[in-house]
Amino acid sequence: MYAFDLLEVGCHYLIQEHEDEGLSLVRINLVSDHCAYVSYFGTEEEVVWKRKTDKIHDIVELLDDEALRSWETYYNKDAFNYEEDED
């Protein structure tokens, strides 16, 4: 069992927060003495505060720069298409 205090600021991770749940892509935005400000990337980005001691069932992977660029291109594709459709 892991906790949010193991995750580094500015990094993107694939995590499984609970044993019976799927994977989530998260980015650690900042940390305070006791908490972390975390972005969850699903259909839309959700930003929440988590206690550093909040448990994580598994840290599956730290995304490297190449994987992150590929994901950003895919994730932002719909946003670019939406902006183009407005013209």
N, C-alpha and C positions, 0 to 999 in steps of 0.2 A: 504494500500500500504506500502511495506517495502523497505529497501535499503540494499546494501551490507555491510554497516557499522554495521549491526546487527549480522553478521555472524562471528563466532570465528575461529581463526587460528587453523589448524589441524583437524577441524571437517568436516564431510561429511553431506551434506544436499540434500534432494529432494526439488527442487524449481520449480515454474512456473514463468518464467521471464515475460511473457506477457500473458494476459488473453486468447488469442486465440491460445496458443501453448501448447504442451505437457510438461511433466515433464522432468527435467534434474537433474542428479546427479552431484554435485559439491563438491570440497574440497577447502578450503581457505588455501593457502600455506603460505602467508605472507601479512602483511599490512604495508603501509607507512603512512605518514601524510594524504594523500588524496586519495590513491588508494589501491586496493587489487589485489593480484596475484592469479588467480583462475584457477583450473583445472576442465574441463568439461569432463565427461566420457561418450562417445558414443561408436561407433565402435572402435575408437582410442581415446586416451587422447589428448585433446587440452588445451593448457595453454594460458591464456590471462590476460591482465590487465583490471580491471574495476574501475571506479571511485566509491568511497565509497557511493556517492550520487545517483548512478545509481539505478533505481527503480526495484523492484521485486514484481510481482503481488501477489505471495503467497509463504510463506515458509511452505511447506507441512509437512516436518518431518526432525528432526535431527536423523541420524542413530545411534543406540546404538552399542556397541562393538560386540554383537552377530550377528546383522544384517549385520554389516560391514564385519565380517569374512566370513559369508555365501556369500555375494556379491563378495568379493575378490576371493574366491574359484571358483565361476562361471565365473567371468570376466577374470581370469588368466588361465582358463582351456584351451582355444585355444592356448595361448602362450606356455604352456607346451607341448601340442600335436605337435605344429609346431616344437619345438626344438627336440623332439623325432624323428620326421619324417626325419630330416636332417642326422641322423646317417646312 
